[in-house]
Amino acid sequence: MQVATAYGLLSRTIAVMALWLLALGVTRAVELPTSGRDSAPFFKVKNGVASGICPDIYAALERIDPSLQIRGAERVRSLPLNLRDLAAGNESINCGLGRSPERDAYVRYVQLITTTHMVIAVRNDDAIDSVKNLDQLRVLTQDQPVIVRRGTVFADRLKRMGMRVDDSSADNADNLKKLLYQRGRFYYNIDYLMAEQLREPAFAGKIRVLPNTFEPQPVYLVVSNKQPTTIDASILAAFKVMRANGELDVIFKKNGLLVNP
């Protein structure tokens, strides 16, 4: 009888220890390497300090769930390098990215961040008052290409439509200079980026945005397919907390965007 009691006590002790060890495994901190890029308001990097919507979201995720340790947002790289490292698994997470068939192969679109739209900019001395749709844009760009940032999903989409595209530069300021120097009649970019660019003294009063908007652009926080899906669940749970406590709204208002409903 005593042997049976001792055996039962030992079994319960082992079971409790197993649960304790499992809990330790679930809450163990996971370091998620990432990098930033020049893409305000999602990333703004100055003097080695990262700010913007994505670093603010990373910090909030870490506060809510300390098992998520996101490192490297202040390391500024180009979008193609961000994507290359996600595909290779050298980066685990990134933020502020749109969907594309190519990206579908190596990332999971874990959390929608916001939805933006595309707009068209022209020089102030251009007589055109609107472009109604992308078919009209394709006709209007037979002689001169539409200027688009290199490495973007929307550059690829315009090419697939048969449009003539100049996507030789990933630098927003360089692309606006191309427009001013008449290397293209139209500049196609995301609404929030265009608004921020046109506040710069070099471009203010020289370039205007046409009234129509195009192609809603869902923007996501993504996780590399090389990472386990348990990370996705942790991120989604933390986002629910951020939305419920109002922290997500604060982050977006601070950076000049509205959060998705």
N, C-alpha and C positions, 0 to 999 in steps of 0.2 A: 504493500500500500504506500509505504513511504517512498519506495523507488518510483512508483507511478506518479506520485505527487511531485517528486523532484523532477521527473521527466517532463511533466506538464508545465512546470514553472520554467524549465529550461527552454521548452518550445516557445512559450509566450515571450520569453526574453529575446530569443533569436528573432521572432516575428517583429517585435518592437524595434530591435536594432536594424532590421532590414528596412522597415518603413522610414526610420530615421536617416539611414544612408540614402534611400531613394529621394527623400526630401532634400538632402544635401545636394544630390545630383541635379535636381530640378532648379534649385536656386543658385547653383554655382555660377559665378560671373562668366559670361562669354564675351570675349573681346572681338568686336566686329570692325575690322579695318575698312576705312572709306577714304574719300578725298573730296575736296571742293573744286569749284571752278568759277570763272567770272560770269555769274548769271544772277544778278540782282533782280528781285529781292530775295531769291532763294539762297544765294551765297554772296556775301560781301566780305572780302578779306583785306585787312589793312594792318601793316606792321606785324604780320604773323598772327593776328587775332581774327578769328572767324566770327561773323555775325550773319544775320538774315534768318529767314523762315526755317531753313533746314537745320542749321546749328541750334537754333532755339528749340526746335522739335526734338533733336537728339538729346539736348540737356534735360528736357521734360521727361522723355522716355526713361532716361537713367535715374531721375529722381523717383519716378513712379515705380520702376522695376529695376533695382540695382543690379540684377543679373545681366542687363544689357549695358555693355560698355563699348560705346562707339568712339573710335579713335581715328584721327587724321583729317577732320573736316577742314583744318586750316592749311592743308597741303594742296595748293592750287595747281590743277592740271587742266588740260583741254578735255572737251567732251569725248573725243575719240579715245583718249587714254583712260578716262573714267570707264567707258564701255568695254574697252579691251581687258581691263583688269577685272571687271565683273564677270566677263565671259570666262576668263582663266581661273576665277576663284581667288585671285589675289586681293580683291575687295569683296566684302560680304554684303554691303549695304550701300545704297545711294538714294538720293532724294531729288525731286524736281524733274523727273524724267517722264517723257511721253511714251506711248506704246508704238511699236513697229513690229512687222513680221520678223525682222532680224533679231530684235531684242527678245521676242517671245521664246527663242531657243535657249536663252541662258539666264533669264531673270523671271521672278514671280512678282507681279504687281500687287503687293500686299495691301497697301492702303492708299486710297484716293486722297490727294492733298487739296487740290482745287481744280477748277476748269477755266481755262483762258481761251482767247480767240485770236485768230490771225487778222492782221490789218495790213494795208498797203500805204506806203509813203511815197510822195512825189516831191519834186522841187516846187517851190512857190510860184515860179514863172511858167509852170506847166498849165495849160488851159483846161485840162481834164477835170471834171467835177466829181466823177464817181466811176467805179468799176463794179458792175452788178453781180458778176459771178466769175468763177475761175475759167470758164470757157471763153469769156470775153477777154480775160487777162492773157490767155494763150494766144488769141488772135493779135492782141496789142503788142506782144513780145516777139513777133516774128523777126523784126529787124534788130532789136536790142534785147539782151537777156534780162530776166527778172533777177534781181540780186537777192540772195538767200544765204544764211549762215551755213558754213560747212559742217557736216556731221549731224545735221538735224533730221528728224523724221519728216518734217514738212518739205525739206529740200528733196528728199527721196520721192515723196508723193507727187510733187510737181513734175519731176522727171518722168515718173510712170505715166503721167497724163500727156506726155509728149511735149511738155513746155521747155522752151530754151531757158536754161538756168546758169547763172554765174554763182557758184558756191565755192569759190577758190579761197575764201577767208572765213575764219571762225570769229574774227574780231568785229564787234558791233560798230565801233567807231570807224574802222577801215571801210566797212560796207557803206556807211553813210557818206563817207568821203567819195566813194565810187559814184554814188548817186549825185552828189554835188558836181563832180567832175564829168558828168554825163557819160559814164561808162555803162549805164543802164537807166531806163526810164522809171522803173518801179523797184521799191525795196519791200520785201515781204517778210514780216517778222511778227512776233507775239506782242499783243497789245500792251502789257505792262512794261516790257523791255523798250518798246518804241516810245512810250510816254516818258520814261526815264531818260532815254537818250536825247530826246528833243528838248529837254531842259538844259542841256549843256550849251554854254555860250557859243561854241563853234557851229552849232546847228540851229539854235533858236531863231525863228523868223525866216529861215532859209528853206525849211522843209515842212510840209504839212501832211497830215494823215487823212486819207479819203474816208468818207462816212461809213461805208459798208464794212461788216465784219464777216469772216469766213472760218470754216473748219474749227468747231469747238475742240479744244485741246485738253483732254484730261491729263492731269499731272500727278504722278504717283511717287510714293516711297517704295523702292524695290529691294528685293533680296536676291542674291545670287543663287542659282539652282544648285550650287555646290554646298549650300548650307542646309541644315535640317529644317523641316517645316515647323518644328517646335518654336523656332524663333519667330515665325509668322504669328503664331498664336499669342506669344508674349507681346508683340508689337500691337496687335489688334486689341488685346485687353487693355494695354496702356492708353491707346487712343480713345477708348470708351471713357476712361477716367478723365482724360484731358478735355473731351467734349462736354462731359457732365459737369465738371468743376469750372468751366469757362476759360481754362488756360489756353485752349486752342484759339478761341476768339481773340484773346489778348495778344497772342503771338502774331496773328494775321493783321490786326489793327495797327500794331506797332510797326509792321513792315509795309503797310499801305495796300493790303489786299483784303478782300472779304472771304471768309471761310465758306466752303460749300455747306448748304443746309443739311 
